[in-house]
Amino acid sequence: MNHKIFEPQEDLKEWVKCYWTLEIPKEKTPKINTIVPDGCIKMIFHYGDKYKNYNDKGESEFVPRCLVVGQLTKPYLVEPTGKTATFFACFHPNGYLPFATIPIKEMENKVISFEKLFGKEGVEIGQKILNANSTSERISLIEGFLFKKLANTKTIDEIVKSTVETILTANGQFSVNELSEQNNINRRQLTRKFSSIIGLSPKQLSKTIRIQNTLKTLLTQEVKSLTDLAYENEYFDQAHFIKDFKEFTGLTPKEFYGDDLKMSLIFDSKD
């Protein structure tokens, strides 16, 4: 497995968190991958074999080779059909807005093709990225595309930006009331801003960041007990922890603690 992360150039860092690639030979590719919500919208380009997606009914369909995946509030299941070779552009929670062609909230839990979002221009840039010979070439192509979109708008909402930074720094452990008070803004106003700019409420983003921090702990530290893990991440009790965990991963902590953990976290862009 080959998984690499790359930084965007300086003028895009306000919006783009990172680029990354994932390459896995066909014989080592797992049957089903679980993409766990991480609070970030992503542009994804499958230059290897195609992927299938499974809906809530267990039905499958092929995923577009060039797509944007909106904010996830539940696990997203995909099945590789062969070799995995994928290039991602991952945006900060509040970073996708300048590039949006439809309301961000309408993209929730959806995969949308580049063609549908960006028309002929999307088809052309997607094809170039798929046919590129290197990651550096793919980064150059997507950055040219993004800079072109930024020519018309470069607005960043400072209140949302500040609140997102607070949520990330605190690993999602502040309440919405605390976040509102810190930024001197009405709770409802803050929620409306988040919905239009990020596609999640402050509470949803906080829950997402907290579960990602919990997963990171599972992956990088020796965990003595799931109860200790719950308290370490400031869940009210173990029942609350299990409920949130299953909501985001589709499994209980005990079911998830194993080989599935490492494969799922491949899809989290945090380094």
Residue pairs with C-beta under 8 A, 6 or more apart in sequence:
1 22
1 23
1 24
1 28
1 266
2 21
2 22
2 23
2 24
3 20
3 21
3 22
3 23
3 266
4 20
4 21
4 135
5 18
5 19
5 20
5 269
5 271
6 18
6 19
6 20
6 21
6 135
6 139
7 13
7 18
7 19
8 16
8 17
8 18
8 19
8 139
8 143
9 143
11 147
12 143
12 146
12 147
12 150
14 92
14 95
14 156
15 91
15 92
15 95
15 96
15 98
15 99
15 146
15 150
16 89
16 90
16 91
16 92
16 95
16 146
17 40
17 90
17 91
17 92
17 95
17 269
18 90
18 269
18 271
19 87
19 88
19 89
19 90
19 135
19 138
19 139
19 142
20 87
20 88
20 90
20 269
21 85
21 86
21 87
21 88
21 135
22 84
22 85
22 86
22 88
22 266
23 48
23 83
23 84
23 85
23 86
24 80
24 83
24 84
25 83
26 49
26 80
26 82
26 83
29 80
29 82
29 83
29 84
30 80
30 263
31 79
32 54
32 77
32 78
32 79
33 77
33 78
33 79
33 80
33 263
33 264
33 266
33 267
34 75
34 76
34 77
34 249
34 250
34 260
34 263
34 264
34 267
35 69
35 72
35 75
35 76
35 77
35 78
35 264
35 267
36 72
36 75
36 211
36 212
36 215
36 248
36 249
36 264
36 265
36 267
36 268
37 71
37 72
37 73
37 74
37 75
37 76
37 208
37 211
37 212
37 248
38 72
38 208
38 212
38 267
38 268
38 269
38 270
39 71
39 93
39 198
39 200
39 205
39 208
39 209
39 212
40 90
40 91
40 92
40 93
40 269
41 68
41 69
41 70
41 71
41 91
41 95
41 96
41 104
41 107
41 199
42 68
42 69
42 88
42 89
42 90
42 91
42 269
43 66
43 67
43 68
43 88
43 89
43 91
43 114
43 142
44 66
44 67
44 68
44 69
44 86
44 87
44 88
45 65
45 66
45 86
45 87
45 88
45 126
45 129
45 130
45 138
46 63
46 65
46 66
46 85
46 86
46 130
47 65
47 85
47 86
47 87
47 129
47 130
47 131
47 132
48 82
48 83
48 84
48 85
48 86
49 80
49 81
49 82
49 83
49 84
49 85
50 62
50 63
50 65
50 81
50 82
51 62
51 63
51 78
51 79
51 80
51 81
52 60
52 61
52 62
52 63
52 78
52 79
52 81
53 60
53 61
53 62
53 63
53 76
53 77
53 78
53 79
53 111
54 60
54 77
54 78
54 79
55 61
60 79
63 78
63 111
64 111
64 112
64 113
64 114
64 115
65 126
65 130
66 113
66 114
66 115
66 122
66 123
66 126
66 127
66 129
66 130
67 111
67 112
67 113
67 114
68 107
68 111
68 112
68 114
68 117
69 76
69 110
69 111
69 112
70 104
70 106
70 107
70 108
70 109
70 110
70 111
70 112
70 199
71 104
71 107
71 108
71 109
71 198
71 199
71 200
72 108
72 109
73 108
73 109
73 200
73 204
73 208
74 109
74 247
74 248
74 250
75 248
75 249
75 250
76 109
76 111
77 250
87 129
87 135
87 138
87 142
88 269
89 142
89 146
90 269
91 99
92 164
93 164
93 198
93 200
93 205
94 156
94 157
94 160
94 161
94 164
94 197
94 198
96 104
97 104
97 155
97 197
98 149
98 150
98 153
98 154
98 155
99 146
99 149
99 150
100 107
101 117
101 118
102 112
102 117
103 196
104 196
104 197
104 198
104 199
105 195
105 196
105 199
107 199
108 199
108 200
113 122
114 122
114 123
114 125
114 126
115 122
115 123
115 126
116 122
118 125
121 145
125 141
125 142
125 145
128 141
129 138
129 141
129 142
132 138
132 141
157 193
157 197
159 183
159 185
159 190
159 193
160 193
160 194
160 197
160 198
162 183
163 179
163 182
163 183
163 190
163 194
163 202
164 198
164 205
166 174
166 179
166 182
166 183
167 174
167 179
167 202
167 205
167 206
167 209
168 209
171 209
171 210
171 213
171 233
172 205
172 206
172 207
172 208
172 209
172 210
172 211
172 213
173 206
173 210
173 233
173 234
174 182
174 206
176 187
176 190
176 191
176 201
176 202
176 203
176 206
177 187
179 190
179 202
179 206
180 186
180 187
180 190
183 190
185 193
190 202
191 201
191 202
194 200
194 201
194 202
194 205
195 201
198 205
200 208
207 244
207 247
207 248
208 248
210 233
210 234
210 244
211 244
211 245
211 248
211 249
212 268
212 270
213 233
214 229
214 233
214 241
214 245
215 249
215 261
215 264
215 265
215 268
216 265
216 268
216 270
217 223
217 229
217 232
217 233
218 229
218 253
218 256
218 257
218 261
219 261
219 262
219 265
223 229
223 257
226 238
226 241
226 253
226 254
226 257
227 238
229 241
229 253
230 237
230 238
230 240
230 241
233 241
235 241
235 244
241 253
242 252
242 253
245 251
245 252
245 253
245 256
246 252
249 256
249 264
251 260
256 264
